[in-house]
Amino acid sequence: MKYLIQNKFKLSNFTTIKSNISIHLNDANLINFVSGDIDDATQDAYDEIVALSQCIIKKVTLNFQNNLNYYNFQDNSNYPNIYVADFMACTAIFSNLTKLWLLDDKVLKDFDRDRVDWENWIGSCTWWAPCNDAKKIAMIPKPLIGSSTFDLYYWAQAPTIVNANSPLVPPDFENLIEIYATASLLESYEEFTKAQLYFNEFWGVDNEGNQNFDKGIFALAQRSKNISQSDLLVLA
C-alpha cells in the first residue's frame, strides 16, 4: 500500500484539522455551526481531495476468474472473490503467471477492431482496458480456468475519518482539507464571498483570478502522478 507522504513535515491528526476549521469559521464570524457539520464537511473534503489527486495507491493480489472478461471490483454480490471495498480505478496490473505487466495501450474499441471475437479468446491475459463504468475493466485473452493470480494496483478512496488518525495525504498539503471544508461550510451558510476566497486557494487561483497549476489541488495531483509513475517504473 502506497501513500504519497513526505516525512520532513509533521503530521496532524483529524482532531487538530477540525479544530483549525473551527478557528477559520470563528474568524469569519460564523458562530452557528455545530460539530456534526464540521465532521461531515471534513469527510467530504477528504473524499474530494483523494479522488481529485489520486494520492492513495494500493496493491491487492486477486485470482484470475474462470472464463471471465469483465472484472467488476465493486460488485460484492456477483463477484465476492474480486471485491475491493475502497476501489476507485485501476492503474496497473501485474500477472503472477507470466511475470509481466498487462499492457494498457488499447481501449475496448481496439479490442473490437483487432479481433471481433475477443470476448471468446482463451489464453493468458495480456491486455487490460477500462470500461465506461469506472468500477469495471476488461482483460484479454481470458483463462478458461483461473488457476493463477494477478496484482491489482489501484487508486483507492479515502477511508472513513478517525479523529486520532492522520490523513493519507502529504503533510504539506493537509491544509487543503481545512480549506475545502471551511469553504464548503461557509457556502452552506450563504457566506459566498468568504467561501470563494477559500475555494480560490484550494483551486490555486490568485486574487486577480489567474489559475496557477503549481498551487492547491493541482499541485498535489501532479506530485501524486509523478511519484506513482516512478514507483511503477522501479517495480517494472
SVG drawing of the C-alpha trace seen along z (x, -y; Angstrom):
<svg xmlns="http://www.w3.org/2000/svg" viewBox="-27 -41 40 65">
<polyline fill="none" stroke="black" stroke-width="0.4" points="0.0,0.0 1.4,-3.3 0.7,-6.7 2.4,-9.7 3.9,-11.1 6.9,-13.4 8.3,-12.7 10.0,-16.1 6.6,-17.6 4.9,-17.0 1.7,-15.0 -1.5,-16.4 -4.4,-14.3 -8.0,-15.0 -8.8,-16.4 -6.3,-19.2 -7.6,-19.7 -11.2,-20.0 -10.0,-22.4 -8.4,-24.6 -11.6,-24.6 -13.5,-25.8 -11.0,-28.6 -11.4,-29.6 -15.2,-29.7 -14.9,-31.8 -12.6,-34.2 -15.3,-34.5 -17.8,-35.4 -19.8,-32.2 -20.9,-31.0 -24.0,-28.9 -22.2,-25.8 -22.2,-22.6 -19.5,-19.9 -21.5,-17.5 -21.3,-20.0 -17.5,-20.1 -17.4,-16.3 -19.4,-15.9 -17.5,-18.7 -14.2,-17.3 -15.1,-13.8 -16.4,-15.4 -13.2,-17.4 -11.1,-14.3 -13.1,-12.3 -12.8,-15.0 -9.1,-15.6 -8.2,-11.9 -10.4,-11.5 -9.1,-14.5 -5.4,-13.9 -5.4,-10.1 -2.9,-10.3 -3.6,-6.8 -2.4,-3.8 -2.8,-0.3 -2.0,3.2 -4.1,6.3 -3.5,9.8 -6.5,11.4 -7.3,14.6 -7.9,14.7 -11.5,15.8 -12.8,18.7 -13.8,17.7 -14.3,14.0 -13.6,10.9 -15.1,8.2 -13.9,7.6 -16.1,5.5 -14.2,4.8 -17.2,3.2 -19.8,5.9 -19.7,7.9 -23.0,9.7 -21.9,11.3 -18.1,11.2 -17.2,11.5 -13.8,13.1 -12.5,10.0 -14.4,7.4 -12.2,4.4 -14.1,2.2 -12.2,-1.0 -11.5,-0.6 -11.8,-3.8 -10.0,-3.0 -7.3,-0.7 -3.8,-2.0 -1.8,1.2 -2.0,5.0 0.9,7.5 0.4,11.1 1.9,13.5 1.6,16.2 3.6,14.6 5.6,12.3 4.7,9.4 2.7,6.2 -0.5,6.4 -0.4,3.9 -2.8,0.9 -2.2,-0.6 -5.7,0.3 -9.3,-0.6 -12.4,1.5 -12.8,0.2 -9.3,1.5 -10.3,4.9 -13.3,4.9 -11.2,3.8 -8.3,6.2 -10.4,9.3 -14.2,9.4 -14.5,12.4 -12.2,11.1 -14.7,11.9 -14.3,15.6 -10.5,15.5 -8.9,18.0 -5.3,17.7 -3.1,15.9 -4.2,12.3 -2.0,9.8 -4.1,6.6 -6.5,4.7 -8.7,1.7 -11.1,-0.4 -14.8,-0.2 -17.4,-3.0 -18.1,-2.1 -15.0,-3.0 -15.6,-0.1 -15.0,2.4 -12.2,3.3 -11.8,5.9 -8.9,8.3 -7.9,10.4 -7.4,13.1 -9.2,14.8 -8.2,18.0 -10.7,20.8 -9.7,21.9 -8.4,19.2 -5.5,21.0 -3.2,18.1 -3.2,14.6 -2.6,11.0 -1.6,7.9 -4.1,5.1 -2.7,1.6 -5.5,-0.8 -6.4,-4.3 -8.2,-4.0 -11.0,-6.0 -10.4,-8.0 -11.0,-5.9 -13.6,-7.0 -12.1,-9.6 -10.9,-8.6 -10.1,-11.7 -6.9,-10.2 -5.5,-9.3 -3.6,-11.5 -4.9,-12.0 -3.3,-9.9 -2.1,-13.0 1.3,-14.6 1.6,-16.7 2.4,-19.9 -1.0,-19.5 -3.0,-18.7 -4.3,-22.3 -6.3,-21.6 -8.7,-19.6 -9.1,-22.6 -9.5,-25.0 -12.1,-22.9 -14.1,-22.1 -14.2,-25.7 -15.2,-26.9 -18.0,-24.3 -19.4,-25.3 -19.2,-29.0 -21.1,-28.3 -23.7,-26.3 -24.4,-29.3 -24.6,-31.5 -21.3,-33.3 -20.5,-33.2 -17.9,-35.9 -15.9,-34.4 -16.3,-30.9 -14.9,-31.9 -11.7,-33.1 -11.1,-29.6 -12.2,-27.9 -9.8,-30.1 -6.9,-29.0 -8.0,-25.3 -8.0,-25.6 -4.8,-27.7 -6.5,-30.9 -4.9,-34.2 -6.5,-37.5 -6.6,-38.5 -8.4,-35.4 -5.3,-33.7 -5.0,-30.0 -1.7,-28.6 -1.4,-24.8 1.6,-24.7 -0.7,-25.6 -3.5,-23.9 -5.1,-20.6 -3.5,-20.6 0.0,-20.7 -0.9,-17.6 -2.4,-15.8 0.8,-16.4 3.0,-15.2 0.9,-12.1 1.2,-11.3 4.9,-11.8 5.6,-9.6 3.2,-6.8 4.8,-6.7 8.3,-6.5 7.3,-3.7 5.8,-1.6 9.0,-2.1 11.0,-0.8 8.8,2.2 9.0,3.0"/>
</svg>
